[in-house]
Amino acid sequence: MKLWLARAFLSVGFILFGASVFAAEWKPTQTVRLIVPAQGGTVDLIGRLAAEHLQQVFGVPVIVDPRPGAGGNLATDLVAKAPPDGCTILVAFTAPITVNITLMGNLSYDPLKDLTPITLAVSTPQFLTVSPTVPAKTVKEFVAYAKANPGKLNYGSVSVGSASHLTMEMFNAAAGINMLHIPYKGATPVVNELLAGRLQAAMLVPANVMPYLPDGKLRVLATTGRERFSIAPRIPTLIESGYPDFEATAWIGFMAPGKTPKAIIDRYHDEIVKAIISPAVREKLNNIYFNVVASTPEEFGKYIRWETPRWAKIIRETGAKAN
């Protein structure tokens, strides 16, 4: 090997080693805010599980700051416009990252340019859930009931543009029914309205639903996964129920403002992944029925670029509206 080439490789090695060391040693010097685009629910919970670990390793306060509203856009815009200093992090989910750019248009931020992926942390299928006031125990019976009562059934979602919104619109279109969409700010009010019988249906993640199944306060007709969910193997998939290729998952991840230095992104990635794969946190995630993904920043970015046109196609085909 020529001397100059050897020196070049040696220089690159020192640069990479130095960057790695810097990433491992970087810590915020002031309070960190994890901005959550919802009030309560699983997005908030995932943020709090990460915050507990980050506060321990960083030695500064790490605050979970719920900012619901506008389908997650308010919180996402706040992070997109924050200084890229590692002190403001977004707990991201489907709507404000991959959906609203098509559903709403004219966003004040560009998810691909103004935010930097850290990790796609967890994912889960959704449950087609109905109030016990609905006299249907199967998907087929529910569709028949909806067709027999046009304009009388309401479904709730955790926010406009969320997976719970668009997945139900997918189901409306696939089943040839028309339920009225009522958006809320988070899962808790949706569940409360289902329990009270003021909503007839919703697509919700298992954690929101499972506590109410044993005593029949809520009923699950199907799951949106490609295969039956391991914790509820008796619940059929929508694919099994007569809707081929019907698959939709909900996910939660972490993102930073655009132009955040790679060393900061890498440190957050390393620490958040350590948190969610630790036995204690993994057990908590299992208890709320989430699968750990723990992707790299690059994998998360690739996933966002794949999901965005996919949801755009669904929005166009179903005619889903923001209000």
C-alpha positions as CSV (number, residue, x, y, z in Angstrom):
1,M,0.0,0.0,0.0
2,K,1.3,3.4,-0.9
3,L,2.3,5.7,2.0
4,W,-0.3,8.4,1.2
5,L,-3.1,5.9,1.0
6,A,-2.1,4.4,4.3
7,R,-2.1,7.8,5.9
8,A,-5.5,8.5,4.3
9,F,-7.0,5.4,5.9
10,L,-5.4,6.3,9.2
11,S,-6.8,9.8,9.1
12,V,-10.3,8.5,8.3
13,G,-9.9,6.0,11.2
14,F,-9.1,8.8,13.6
15,I,-12.0,10.9,12.3
16,L,-14.5,8.0,12.7
17,F,-13.1,7.1,16.1
18,G,-13.3,10.7,17.2
19,A,-16.9,11.1,16.1
20,S,-17.8,7.8,17.9
21,V,-16.2,9.0,21.1
22,F,-17.9,12.4,20.8
23,A,-21.3,10.7,20.3
24,A,-20.8,8.5,23.3
25,E,-19.7,11.5,25.5
26,W,-22.3,14.0,24.3
27,K,-24.8,15.1,27.0
28,P,-27.3,18.0,27.1
29,T,-26.5,20.7,29.5
30,Q,-30.0,21.9,30.1
31,T,-33.5,20.4,30.5
32,V,-34.6,18.1,27.7
33,R,-38.2,18.1,26.5
34,L,-39.8,15.1,24.9
35,I,-42.7,16.7,22.9
36,V,-45.7,14.4,22.7
37,P,-48.4,15.1,20.0
38,A,-51.2,13.6,22.1
39,Q,-52.7,13.8,25.5
40,G,-52.2,10.5,27.4
41,G,-52.4,7.1,25.6
42,T,-49.6,4.9,24.3
43,V,-47.6,7.7,22.6
44,D,-47.3,9.5,26.0
45,L,-46.4,6.3,27.7
46,I,-43.6,5.4,25.3
47,G,-42.2,8.9,25.8
48,R,-42.2,8.5,29.6
49,L,-40.5,5.1,29.4
50,A,-37.7,6.7,27.4
51,A,-37.6,9.8,29.6
52,E,-36.9,7.9,32.7
53,H,-33.8,6.3,31.2
54,L,-32.6,9.5,29.5
55,Q,-32.8,11.4,32.7
56,Q,-30.7,8.8,34.5
57,V,-27.9,8.8,31.9
58,F,-27.9,12.5,31.0
59,G,-28.1,13.8,34.6
60,V,-30.5,16.6,33.6
61,P,-34.3,16.9,33.9
62,V,-36.1,15.1,31.0
63,I,-39.7,16.4,30.8
64,V,-42.5,14.8,28.8
65,D,-44.4,17.7,27.3
66,P,-47.8,16.8,25.8
67,R,-48.9,19.2,23.0
68,P,-52.0,17.7,21.4
69,G,-53.9,19.4,18.5
70,A,-54.2,19.6,14.8
71,G,-53.6,15.9,14.2
72,G,-50.2,16.1,15.8
73,N,-49.0,19.0,13.7
74,L,-48.7,21.5,16.6
75,A,-46.2,19.4,18.4
76,T,-44.3,18.4,15.3
77,D,-44.0,22.0,14.1
78,L,-42.7,23.0,17.5
79,V,-39.9,20.4,17.3
80,A,-39.2,21.1,13.6
81,K,-38.5,24.8,14.5
82,A,-36.6,24.1,17.7
83,P,-32.8,24.6,17.9
84,P,-30.9,21.5,16.8
85,D,-29.1,21.2,20.1
86,G,-30.6,18.0,21.4
87,C,-32.8,19.6,24.0
88,T,-36.1,19.2,22.1
89,I,-37.1,15.7,20.9
90,L,-40.4,14.5,19.2
91,V,-42.2,11.4,20.2
92,A,-43.5,10.8,16.7
93,F,-46.3,8.7,15.3
94,T,-47.9,8.1,11.9
95,A,-50.2,11.1,11.3
96,P,-47.9,14.2,11.5
97,I,-45.0,12.4,9.9
98,T,-46.4,10.3,7.0
99,V,-50.0,11.3,6.6
100,N,-50.9,14.9,7.1
101,I,-48.7,16.1,4.3
102,T,-51.3,14.6,2.0
103,L,-54.4,14.7,4.2
104,M,-54.1,18.3,5.1
105,G,-51.5,19.9,2.8
106,N,-49.8,23.2,3.4
107,L,-48.0,22.0,6.5
108,S,-45.7,24.5,8.2
109,Y,-43.0,21.9,8.3
110,D,-41.5,19.3,5.9
111,P,-41.3,15.9,7.7
112,L,-38.4,14.8,5.5
113,K,-36.4,18.0,5.7
114,D,-37.2,19.7,9.0
115,L,-36.9,16.6,11.2
116,T,-34.2,14.0,11.6
117,P,-35.1,10.3,12.4
118,I,-33.6,8.8,15.6
119,T,-35.3,5.4,15.9
120,L,-38.6,3.7,15.0
121,A,-39.1,2.4,18.5
122,V,-42.2,0.2,18.6
123,S,-45.1,-1.0,16.5
124,T,-48.4,-2.9,16.9
125,P,-51.4,-3.9,14.9
126,Q,-54.8,-2.3,15.6
127,F,-58.0,-3.8,16.8
128,L,-61.4,-3.2,15.2
129,T,-63.3,-2.5,18.4
130,V,-67.0,-2.0,18.9
131,S,-69.2,-0.9,21.8
132,P,-71.3,-3.7,23.4
133,T,-74.3,-1.7,22.3
134,V,-73.6,-2.9,18.8
135,P,-75.2,-6.3,18.2
136,A,-72.4,-7.8,16.2
137,K,-69.9,-10.4,17.2
138,T,-68.1,-10.8,13.8
139,V,-66.9,-8.5,11.1
140,K,-69.6,-9.9,8.7
141,E,-72.3,-9.1,11.3
142,F,-70.9,-5.6,11.9
143,V,-70.8,-4.8,8.2
144,A,-74.4,-6.0,7.8
145,Y,-75.5,-3.9,10.8
146,A,-73.8,-0.8,9.4
147,K,-75.4,-1.3,6.0
148,A,-78.8,-1.7,7.7
149,N,-78.3,1.6,9.7
150,P,-76.8,4.0,7.1
151,G,-75.7,7.3,8.6
152,K,-76.3,6.2,12.2
153,L,-72.9,4.8,13.2
154,N,-70.0,6.9,14.5
155,Y,-66.4,5.9,14.8
156,G,-63.7,7.7,16.9
157,S,-60.0,8.2,16.3
158,V,-57.2,9.3,18.4
159,S,-56.6,12.3,16.0
160,V,-57.2,13.4,12.5
161,G,-54.8,11.6,10.2
162,S,-53.8,9.0,12.8
163,A,-53.6,5.3,11.9
164,S,-56.8,4.8,13.8
165,H,-58.5,7.4,11.5
166,L,-57.1,6.2,8.1
167,T,-57.3,2.5,8.9
168,M,-61.0,2.9,9.6
169,E,-61.4,4.8,6.4
170,M,-59.7,1.9,4.6
171,F,-62.2,-0.4,6.2
172,N,-65.2,1.8,5.3
173,A,-64.1,1.7,1.7
174,A,-63.3,-2.0,1.7
175,A,-66.6,-3.0,3.3
176,G,-68.8,-0.5,1.4
177,I,-70.1,1.2,4.6
178,N,-70.2,4.8,5.7
179,M,-69.6,5.7,9.3
180,L,-69.1,9.2,10.6
181,H,-65.6,10.1,11.8
182,I,-65.3,11.9,15.2
183,P,-61.7,12.8,16.0
184,Y,-60.5,13.2,19.6
185,K,-57.2,14.2,21.3
186,G,-55.8,10.8,22.3
187,A,-57.1,7.3,23.0
188,T,-58.6,7.9,26.4
189,P,-61.7,9.9,25.3
190,V,-62.3,7.5,22.4
191,V,-62.4,4.5,24.9
192,N,-64.7,6.4,27.3
193,E,-67.1,7.2,24.5
194,L,-67.1,3.6,23.4
195,L,-67.8,2.5,26.9
196,A,-70.7,4.9,27.2
197,G,-72.1,3.8,23.8
198,R,-71.8,7.2,22.2
199,L,-69.4,5.8,19.7
200,Q,-70.1,2.5,17.9
201,A,-66.6,1.6,16.7
202,A,-62.9,2.5,16.6
203,M,-59.5,1.2,15.5
204,L,-57.4,1.2,18.6
205,V,-54.1,-0.4,19.6
206,P,-54.4,-3.4,21.9
207,A,-53.1,-1.5,25.0
208,N,-56.2,0.7,24.8
209,V,-58.6,-2.2,24.5
210,M,-57.4,-5.3,26.3
211,P,-58.4,-4.3,29.8
212,Y,-62.0,-4.1,28.8
213,L,-62.3,-7.4,27.0
214,P,-62.6,-10.0,29.8
215,D,-65.8,-8.5,31.3
216,G,-67.3,-7.6,27.9
217,K,-67.2,-3.8,28.3
218,L,-65.7,-3.7,24.7
219,R,-65.6,-6.2,21.9
220,V,-62.9,-6.8,19.3
221,L,-63.9,-8.2,16.0
222,A,-60.6,-8.3,14.1
223,T,-57.0,-7.3,14.1
224,T,-55.2,-5.4,11.3
225,G,-52.1,-7.5,11.4
226,R,-51.1,-9.9,8.6
227,E,-51.2,-12.7,11.2
228,R,-53.2,-13.2,14.4
229,F,-51.8,-11.3,17.3
230,S,-49.9,-13.6,19.7
231,I,-51.5,-12.2,22.8
232,A,-55.1,-12.6,21.5
233,P,-54.9,-15.6,19.1
234,R,-58.7,-16.1,19.0
235,I,-59.2,-12.8,17.3
236,P,-59.2,-13.2,13.5
237,T,-57.4,-10.8,11.1
238,L,-59.3,-8.7,8.7
239,I,-57.6,-10.7,6.0
240,E,-59.2,-13.9,7.4
241,S,-62.5,-12.0,7.6
242,G,-62.7,-11.5,3.9
243,Y,-60.6,-8.5,3.2
244,P,-57.4,-9.6,1.3
245,D,-54.2,-7.7,1.9
246,F,-55.8,-5.5,4.6
247,E,-52.8,-4.7,6.8
248,A,-52.1,-1.6,8.8
249,T,-49.9,-1.1,11.9
250,A,-49.4,1.8,14.3
251,W,-45.9,2.9,15.2
252,I,-44.1,5.2,17.6
253,G,-40.6,6.6,17.1
254,F,-38.3,9.5,18.1
255,M,-37.2,12.4,15.9
256,A,-35.1,15.5,16.4
257,P,-35.1,18.9,14.6
258,G,-33.5,18.9,11.2
259,K,-29.8,19.6,11.0
260,T,-29.2,18.1,14.5
261,P,-25.6,16.9,14.5
262,K,-25.1,13.2,13.9
263,A,-23.3,12.8,17.2
264,I,-26.4,13.9,19.0
265,I,-28.7,11.7,16.9
266,D,-26.4,8.7,17.5
267,R,-26.3,9.3,21.3
268,Y,-30.1,9.5,21.5
269,H,-30.4,6.4,19.3
270,D,-28.0,4.4,21.5
271,E,-29.7,5.4,24.7
272,I,-33.3,5.1,23.6
273,V,-32.6,1.6,22.1
274,K,-30.8,0.6,25.4
275,A,-34.0,1.7,27.2
276,I,-36.5,-0.1,25.1
277,I,-34.6,-3.4,24.8
278,S,-33.8,-3.5,28.6
279,P,-35.6,-6.4,30.3
280,A,-37.6,-4.0,32.6
281,V,-38.8,-1.8,29.7
282,R,-39.3,-4.7,27.3
283,E,-41.6,-6.3,29.9
284,K,-43.6,-3.1,30.2
285,L,-43.9,-2.9,26.4
286,N,-45.0,-6.5,26.3
287,N,-47.6,-5.6,28.9
288,I,-49.0,-2.9,26.7
289,Y,-48.8,-5.2,23.6
290,F,-46.1,-3.4,21.6
291,N,-43.4,-5.1,19.5
292,V,-39.9,-3.6,19.9
293,V,-38.4,-2.5,16.6
294,A,-35.5,-0.3,17.7
295,S,-34.4,0.7,14.1
296,T,-31.4,2.7,13.1
297,P,-31.9,6.3,12.1
298,E,-31.3,5.3,8.5
299,E,-33.9,2.5,8.6
300,F,-36.4,4.8,10.2
301,G,-35.9,7.4,7.5
302,K,-36.3,4.7,4.8
303,Y,-39.5,3.6,6.5
304,I,-40.9,7.1,6.5
305,R,-40.2,7.5,2.8
306,W,-42.0,4.2,2.1
307,E,-45.0,5.0,4.3
308,T,-45.7,8.5,3.0
309,P,-46.7,7.6,-0.6
310,R,-48.5,4.5,0.7
311,W,-50.8,6.6,3.0
312,A,-51.2,9.2,0.2
313,K,-52.6,6.5,-2.1
314,I,-55.0,5.4,0.6
315,I,-56.2,9.0,1.3
316,R,-56.8,9.5,-2.4
317,E,-58.6,6.2,-2.9
318,T,-60.9,6.5,0.2
319,G,-61.5,10.3,-0.1
320,A,-60.5,10.7,3.6
321,K,-60.9,14.3,4.8
322,A,-59.2,16.2,7.6
323,N,-62.5,17.3,9.1
